Amino acid sequence: MTGLSPSAACANMRSGIPGSEDRFSVERSPHQQELAKLMPILDASHVPDDVRQAAVWIVTDNADYDDLGILVTGFVGFGTRAIHESETVRAMQICDRAGIDITQKAIWGDKEQILRGLKDDDPLKTWLDQKK
């Protein structure tokens, strides 16, 4: 049997990192209506994995900006944050386009902090600043 390597995003940020001995099955969750709305928009967006992961965690885990900081690049103990302000806003924008009320998510409480981390001429900053 040939193994598959599908593009994936973790839907439970507090679970341990899977190892080579872990196996997965695919099944429909009855409680993920927002995730079902998000995935077609996310797939059509062709965004990097860190933006994809941020969008999924915003929906599945109601992640705030600090929560998104658990995704790091680099070596264990020496990694750097992978999801910065621009990736976060892009994920928020995708959620919004999917019809998910981003203002009702925990990430919305970090709006001012995220805005401060964006450059003034960044279109993402303009979008977030104008979003009500």
Residue pairs with C-beta under 8 A, 6 or more apart in sequence:
7 49
7 52
9 49
9 52
9 53
9 55
9 56
9 57
10 53
10 56
10 57
11 32
11 35
11 56
11 60
11 61
12 60
12 61
13 57
13 60
13 61
13 63
13 67
13 70
14 61
18 24
29 35
32 60
34 59
34 98
34 100
35 56
35 59
35 60
37 98
37 99
37 100
38 55
38 56
38 59
38 94
38 95
38 98
38 100
40 98
41 94
41 97
41 98
42 52
42 55
42 56
42 94
42 98
45 51
45 94
47 55
47 90
47 91
47 94
48 87
50 71
50 82
50 83
50 87
51 83
51 87
51 90
51 91
51 94
52 91
53 71
53 82
53 83
54 63
54 68
54 71
54 83
54 87
54 88
54 90
54 91
55 91
55 92
55 94
55 95
57 63
57 67
57 68
58 68
58 91
58 92
58 95
58 102
58 105
58 107
59 95
59 100
59 105
61 67
62 105
62 106
63 106
63 107
64 106
64 107
64 109
64 110
65 85
65 88
65 107
65 110
65 113
65 114
66 110
67 106
68 83
68 88
68 107
69 81
69 83
71 81
71 82
71 83
72 79
72 80
72 81
72 82
73 79
73 80
73 82
74 80
83 91
84 117
85 114
85 115
85 117
85 118
86 118
86 122
86 124
88 107
88 114
89 114
89 118
89 124
89 125
89 127
89 128
90 124
92 102
92 107
92 128
92 131
93 124
93 127
95 102
95 105
96 102
96 131
102 108
102 131
103 131
103 132
107 114
111 128
114 128
115 125
115 128
115 129
118 124
118 125
118 128
119 125
